[in-house]
Amino acid sequence: MSIISLTPTELDKIKATKKALGSGVDGTVYAMDSKTVYKFYHDTSDSVCLIGAGIYDDEGVNIKPWQELMTDNRAVRENKKPINYIDKEGVILSKKAAIIKAAEKQKYVKLTKLPQAPIMVDHRLVGCAYHRYHTIWGIYALGLYPPSVRKKVMRKLYVKLRELYANNIYPVTLAQKDKIHPFSRQGSNVLLGFGLEPQIIDLDGISAFYSDTFCKAANEAYKKSLSSFSLLALEVISGLDIMDEDIDVEYFVEELKDKGIDPTLAKEIVDEYGFKDEERIIKLLK
């Protein structure tokens, strides 16, 4: 896989002349052409995110088994690492290695675009190349359509998630939107493409977890992803903000009966703050 190398001058020129499509927690996205965007990270250090508990090689890779890191009391969060990847040996990869490994999974993933290549400046990772989506709408714009259409689109999204899960890729912040402009793509990790095709984005960021095997950390990420998806599905289908702290749960559940949603399932999602099993998610999407 190719690595994109830029000089400091070329990096500055891109930031000065290319259109910025948006900025999030991880970085700012610039349109390079009709098919590609470059995402430049706010934090360009390539240290692993756990310090005081690691064993590092010359590439900056933490080679201490993740099982030990998870239980080491000395571990401290240093910064928000743009991408989390644990390989089959239990190694927590550096940013550059993680993006390369994530891009290699694309040959197995057909329904979702993954990071394409790391971007380097003077041997330092500064971002990654990604597929460009031509849309201004986030998934919550489905609120403009009938509940039957919303369910159909959410079922499509769930199929894409299942493919990612099969390849040990777990988007963990799907139920995310801009509070002021919820229909906008800003703040959303799921977009609406042409024909209302749902597109999962930001799979190079802290909102995604990768692994080579279904390890303990992958199982935790899997449950987080399911939980976030169930919250997203219920909010989109119902058209209600169930994450509002002031929500009247009983009134909310009654409202859902008219939208063809099982009120028992709805109440369980609110009470549990999202399902962590696929059986109830499938029932919700019927």
C-alpha positions as CSV (number, residue, x, y, z in Angstrom):
1,M,0.0,0.0,0.0
2,S,1.3,3.5,-0.9
3,I,2.2,6.1,1.7
4,I,1.5,9.7,0.9
5,S,4.6,11.9,1.6
6,L,4.3,15.7,1.7
7,T,6.8,18.4,2.4
8,P,6.0,21.1,5.0
9,T,5.4,23.5,2.1
10,E,3.0,21.2,0.4
11,L,1.1,20.7,3.6
12,D,0.7,24.4,4.2
13,K,-0.3,24.9,0.5
14,I,-3.1,22.3,0.9
15,K,-4.4,24.0,4.0
16,A,-4.3,27.4,2.4
17,T,-5.8,26.5,-1.0
18,K,-8.1,23.5,-0.6
19,K,-11.6,23.7,0.7
20,A,-12.1,22.6,4.3
21,L,-15.1,20.4,4.4
22,G,-15.4,20.1,8.1
23,S,-13.5,19.8,11.4
24,G,-14.1,17.4,14.3
25,V,-12.4,16.0,17.4
26,D,-9.6,14.2,15.4
27,G,-8.8,16.7,12.7
28,T,-9.9,18.8,9.7
29,V,-10.9,17.4,6.3
30,Y,-9.8,19.0,3.0
31,A,-11.2,18.2,-0.4
32,M,-8.4,17.2,-2.8
33,D,-10.5,16.2,-5.8
34,S,-13.9,14.7,-6.5
35,K,-13.0,11.3,-5.0
36,T,-10.5,12.0,-2.3
37,V,-10.2,14.0,0.9
38,Y,-7.1,14.5,3.2
39,K,-7.8,14.5,6.9
40,F,-5.1,16.3,8.9
41,Y,-5.0,15.5,12.6
42,H,-5.0,18.2,15.3
43,D,-2.5,16.0,17.3
44,T,0.4,14.8,15.2
45,S,2.4,13.1,17.9
46,D,2.9,9.4,17.2
47,S,3.1,8.2,20.8
48,V,0.9,5.4,21.9
49,C,-1.9,6.6,24.2
50,L,-0.9,4.7,27.3
51,I,2.3,5.9,29.0
52,G,4.1,4.6,32.0
53,A,3.1,1.0,31.3
54,G,4.5,0.3,27.9
55,I,7.3,-1.5,26.1
56,Y,8.1,0.3,22.8
57,D,10.1,-0.8,19.7
58,D,12.0,1.5,17.3
59,E,8.8,2.3,15.4
60,G,7.0,3.6,18.5
61,V,4.8,0.5,18.7
62,N,3.8,-0.6,22.2
63,I,4.7,-4.2,22.2
64,K,3.5,-5.0,25.7
65,P,0.5,-7.4,25.5
66,W,-2.8,-5.4,25.7
67,Q,-4.0,-7.8,28.4
68,E,-1.3,-6.4,30.7
69,L,-1.9,-2.8,29.7
70,M,-5.6,-3.1,30.5
71,T,-4.8,-4.1,34.1
72,D,-1.7,-2.0,34.7
73,N,-2.5,0.7,37.3
74,R,0.3,2.9,36.0
75,A,-1.3,3.4,32.6
76,V,-2.2,7.0,32.0
77,R,-4.1,8.5,29.1
78,E,-1.7,10.9,27.3
79,N,-3.7,12.1,24.4
80,K,-6.6,11.1,22.1
81,K,-5.2,8.7,19.7
82,P,-6.8,9.0,16.2
83,I,-7.1,5.3,15.6
84,N,-7.1,2.2,17.9
85,Y,-5.8,-1.1,16.5
86,I,-4.8,-4.3,18.3
87,D,-3.1,-6.9,16.1
88,K,-3.2,-10.7,16.5
89,E,-0.3,-10.6,18.9
90,G,-2.0,-8.3,21.2
91,V,0.2,-5.3,20.1
92,I,-1.3,-1.8,20.4
93,L,-0.2,-0.3,17.1
94,S,1.1,3.2,16.5
95,K,-1.0,5.6,14.5
96,K,0.9,5.0,11.2
97,A,0.9,1.2,11.6
98,A,-2.8,1.3,12.6
99,I,-3.9,3.2,9.5
100,I,-1.9,0.9,7.2
101,K,-3.5,-2.2,8.8
102,A,-6.9,-0.6,8.6
103,A,-6.5,0.2,4.9
104,E,-5.5,-3.4,4.2
105,K,-8.9,-4.6,5.5
106,Q,-10.6,-2.8,2.5
107,K,-10.1,-5.9,0.3
108,Y,-12.5,-7.7,2.6
109,V,-15.0,-4.8,3.2
110,K,-17.2,-4.1,0.2
111,L,-20.0,-1.9,1.6
112,T,-18.0,0.8,3.5
113,K,-15.0,2.9,2.7
114,L,-12.0,2.6,5.1
115,P,-8.9,4.9,5.4
116,Q,-6.9,4.7,2.2
117,A,-3.3,5.7,3.2
118,P,-1.3,7.5,5.9
119,I,0.0,11.0,5.1
120,M,3.5,11.7,6.3
121,V,5.5,14.9,6.6
122,D,9.2,14.6,7.4
123,H,8.6,11.0,8.6
124,R,5.8,12.2,10.9
125,L,2.2,11.1,10.5
126,V,0.0,14.1,10.0
127,G,-3.2,12.6,8.6
128,C,-4.8,10.1,6.2
129,A,-6.4,9.9,2.8
130,Y,-10.1,9.0,2.7
131,H,-12.9,8.5,0.2
132,R,-14.9,11.7,-0.4
133,Y,-18.7,11.6,0.2
134,H,-20.8,14.2,-1.7
135,T,-23.6,14.9,0.7
136,I,-24.5,17.6,3.2
137,W,-26.9,15.5,5.2
138,G,-26.3,13.4,8.3
139,I,-28.4,10.3,9.2
140,Y,-30.8,12.3,11.3
141,A,-32.2,14.0,8.2
142,L,-34.2,10.8,7.8
143,G,-36.6,12.6,10.1
144,L,-38.0,14.2,7.0
145,Y,-39.2,10.8,5.7
146,P,-42.0,8.4,6.9
147,P,-41.1,5.8,9.6
148,S,-41.2,3.0,7.0
149,V,-38.5,4.7,5.0
150,R,-36.4,5.3,8.1
151,K,-36.6,1.7,9.1
152,K,-35.6,0.6,5.6
153,V,-32.5,2.8,5.7
154,M,-31.5,1.7,9.2
155,R,-31.7,-1.9,8.1
156,K,-29.3,-1.1,5.3
157,L,-27.0,0.5,7.8
158,Y,-27.2,-2.5,10.1
159,V,-26.1,-4.8,7.1
160,K,-23.0,-2.6,6.7
161,L,-22.3,-2.8,10.4
162,R,-22.5,-6.6,10.3
163,E,-19.9,-6.7,7.6
164,L,-17.6,-4.4,9.6
165,Y,-18.1,-6.6,12.7
166,A,-17.2,-9.7,10.7
167,N,-13.8,-8.0,10.0
168,N,-13.3,-6.9,13.6
169,I,-14.0,-3.2,12.9
170,Y,-16.3,-1.4,15.4
171,P,-17.6,2.1,15.0
172,V,-18.5,3.1,18.6
173,T,-20.1,6.6,18.2
174,L,-22.9,6.2,15.7
175,A,-25.6,8.0,17.7
176,Q,-23.9,11.4,17.3
177,K,-25.3,14.7,15.9
178,D,-25.0,18.4,16.0
179,K,-27.3,19.6,18.7
180,I,-28.2,22.8,16.9
181,H,-28.4,21.4,13.3
182,P,-29.1,17.7,13.8
183,F,-29.7,17.1,10.0
184,S,-26.3,18.4,9.1
185,R,-23.3,16.2,8.3
186,Q,-21.3,18.1,10.9
187,G,-20.9,16.1,14.1
188,S,-22.4,13.0,12.4
189,N,-20.5,9.7,11.8
190,V,-23.2,8.4,9.5
191,L,-24.1,10.3,6.4
192,L,-27.0,10.0,3.8
193,G,-25.8,9.5,0.3
194,F,-27.7,9.4,-3.0
195,G,-30.8,7.3,-2.8
196,L,-30.7,7.6,1.0
197,E,-27.7,5.3,1.1
198,P,-26.3,5.3,4.7
199,Q,-22.5,5.8,4.8
200,I,-20.3,5.2,7.9
201,I,-17.5,7.7,8.1
202,D,-14.6,8.7,10.4
203,L,-13.3,5.1,10.5
204,D,-9.8,6.4,11.1
205,G,-10.6,8.3,14.3
206,I,-11.1,7.6,18.0
207,S,-14.7,6.7,17.2
208,A,-13.5,3.4,15.6
209,F,-11.8,0.3,17.0
210,Y,-9.9,-2.3,15.0
211,S,-8.4,-5.7,15.8
212,D,-7.1,-8.8,14.1
213,T,-9.0,-11.2,16.4
214,F,-12.1,-11.1,18.5
215,C,-10.2,-10.4,21.7
216,K,-11.6,-9.0,25.0
217,A,-11.1,-5.4,23.9
218,A,-12.8,-6.1,20.6
219,N,-15.8,-7.6,22.5
220,E,-16.1,-4.4,24.5
221,A,-16.0,-2.3,21.4
222,Y,-18.6,-4.6,19.7
223,K,-21.0,-4.0,22.6
224,K,-20.4,-0.3,22.6
225,S,-21.1,-0.2,18.8
226,L,-24.3,-2.2,19.2
227,S,-25.5,0.1,22.0
228,S,-24.8,3.2,20.0
229,F,-26.5,1.8,16.9
230,S,-29.6,0.9,18.9
231,L,-29.8,4.4,20.3
232,L,-29.4,5.8,16.8
233,A,-32.0,3.5,15.3
234,L,-34.6,4.4,17.9
235,E,-34.0,8.1,17.7
236,V,-34.1,8.1,13.9
237,I,-37.2,5.9,13.6
238,S,-39.1,7.7,16.4
239,G,-37.9,11.3,15.5
240,L,-37.4,11.9,19.2
241,D,-34.3,12.9,21.2
242,I,-34.1,10.0,23.6
243,M,-30.8,11.2,25.0
244,D,-32.4,14.3,26.3
245,E,-31.9,14.3,30.1
246,D,-35.4,15.8,30.5
247,I,-37.3,13.2,28.5
248,D,-40.5,11.9,29.9
249,V,-39.9,8.1,29.3
250,E,-43.6,7.1,29.8
251,Y,-44.8,9.8,27.4
252,F,-42.1,8.8,25.0
253,V,-43.0,5.1,25.0
254,E,-46.7,6.0,24.4
255,E,-45.7,8.2,21.4
256,L,-43.9,5.3,19.8
257,K,-47.0,3.1,19.5
258,D,-48.2,5.3,16.6
259,K,-44.9,4.9,14.9
260,G,-45.0,1.1,14.8
261,I,-42.3,0.6,17.4
262,D,-42.6,-2.0,20.2
263,P,-43.0,0.1,23.3
264,T,-41.3,-2.6,25.5
265,L,-38.2,-2.5,23.3
266,A,-38.2,1.3,23.3
267,K,-38.3,1.4,27.1
268,E,-35.6,-1.2,27.4
269,I,-33.3,0.9,25.1
270,V,-33.9,4.0,27.2
271,D,-33.5,2.2,30.5
272,E,-30.3,0.3,29.5
273,Y,-29.0,3.2,27.4
274,G,-28.8,1.0,24.3
275,F,-28.9,-2.7,23.5
276,K,-25.7,-4.8,23.6
277,D,-27.2,-7.8,21.9
278,E,-28.2,-8.2,18.2
279,E,-31.4,-10.2,18.9
280,R,-33.4,-7.2,20.2
281,I,-31.9,-4.9,17.6
282,I,-33.3,-7.1,14.8
283,K,-36.7,-6.9,16.5
284,L,-36.5,-3.1,16.6
285,L,-35.8,-3.0,12.9
286,K,-38.6,-5.3,11.8
